[in-house]
Amino acid sequence: MAAPKREAKRMRPDDIPVLGILRQALGYHSDRQRVIAENVANANTPGYVPDDIPQSEFERALSGAQTTRRVTLNATESGHIQGRVNSGGSGAWRAMAAPDSETTINGNAVVLEEQMVRSGENRMRFETALGLYQKSLSLIRMAARGPGA
C-alpha cells in the first residue's frame, strides 16, 4: 500500500531573512511616500500640519524583527529536514506631526520645497531597496536552475 502523498511546502521569498527585511523597507518607503503626498495635497489647507514617518519607526520594526527571529527545524518525513522562520516586526508605521520650517498666516506648516526634498530622498531609498530585492531574486533563480539550463 502506497503512503499518502504530502503536499510540498513552497518556500516564499519572505522565508529568506534579507528578502523579508527588504520587503519591510519597501513597505516603509511606500507608506512614507503616501504621507508626503498627503502633505503636498494639503499645502493650501488652513491649519494643516504635515506628517512624516520617521526613520526610527522603520529601525524599531527592523530591530524587533532581528531580535525575535528564530529558526526551528521541523522534520516532515524521515530523511527530510525543513526549516521554519518565525519573523517578528511590523509593517504598521506611525505617522507623526513634522512641521516644516515655516508656518503661513493661516496656520499651514507645509513648505513644498522641503516636502519635495523628502520625496526625492525617499524615492532614492525605495529604488535602492527595490534594486537589491530584484537582484537577490535573480541570484536565487540562477542558483535554482540546473547546470547547463
N, C-alpha and C positions, 0 to 999 in steps of 0.2 A: 504494500500500500504506500503510495507516494505521500510525502509530507506536504501539508498545505503551503502554498506559495505565500511568502511575506511580501508586502509592499516595500519597495526600495525607498528609503528616505532620501530625498534630494537635498543637496547642500544649497543653501541660499547664500547670496553674497554677504549678508549681514553676519553669517557664521564666521567670517574671517574678520578678526578684530579691526584691522586697518580700514577695511571697507565700511564697517559699521561706524567708525569714527568719521570717515569722510562723508558718509550719508548724513550724519548728525551735523557736520559743518555745512553741507549743502542746505539742509533744513533751516539752520540758524540764519545763514545769509539770505535765503529766500524770504523768511519771515521778517528779517531786518529791512530788506528792500521794500516789502509791503508797508511797513511802518513809515519809512522815509517817504514813500509815495503818498501816504495819507497826509503827512506833514505838508508836502508841496501842494496837495489838493486844497488844503485849508490855509494857504498862505494869506488869504484876504478875509478870513473869518475872525470877527472881533473877539478878543479874549482867548484865542486859541493858543495853547502852549504845546510845542512839539514834543513828541515822544521819541525814544530810541531804545533799542535793546542793547545794553552794554555788553562788551566782550566778556566781562566777568560772568554773565549768565551762561555763556557757552562753556567757559572754563569750569564753572561749577558743575555743569552736567557732564563734561568730559572727565573731570576728576572722579565724579560719582561712578561713571562707567568703568573707569580703570580700577577703582578700589573694590568694586563689588563683582568683578568678573572672575568666575571660577570655571574651570573646565572639569567636567565629570565624565567618566567613561561608562558606557552602557553597552554591554555585550548582548546583542540581539540573537545571535546564534553562536554555537561553538565555532571557534576559529575567526569570528568577526569581532572587531572592536570598533565602536562608534563613539566619537566624542560629541559632547553637547555643551554649548556655551551658554551660560546664564549671564546675560548682559544687563547692566543697570543703565542709569542715565535717563534723561527726559528730553523730549522734544518740545516741551511746553516752555516757551520763553516768556519772561515778564517784561513788557514794555514799561519804561519809567519816564516820567517827565524829564525832558532835557532841553530847557530853554536855550535858544541861541544867544548870541552876544548882544542883540538889540531887541527892544520892545517898542512897537509903534504906539501912537497916541491912543488907538482903540484897544490896546492890550494884547495885540497879536505878537507873539515872540518868534515867528518863523522868519529866518533870513535865508532866502532862496540860494544864495551863493554857498552858504555853509551846508545846506542840505544837498546841493549838487556835489560838493567835495565828499560828503559822507557816502553818497550814492556811488560815486566813481570808485572810491576805495573798497566799498562793499562788493561792487561788481568784479573788481580785480581779484579779490579773495575768493569769490564764488567760482570764477573761471579757473583759478588755480586748483581749487579742490575738485572741480569737475574734471579737469585735465588729469589729475592724479588718479581719480576714480576710474576714468576711461582707460588709462594706461595700465592700471592694475588688472582690470578685467581682461584686457587684451593679452597680458602676460599669462593670466590663468588659462585663457583659451588656447594660447600657444603651448603651454605645458600639458594641457589635456589632450591635444592632438597626438596621434600615434606617430611613430617615426616614419618619415617619408610621406606624410599626409599633406 
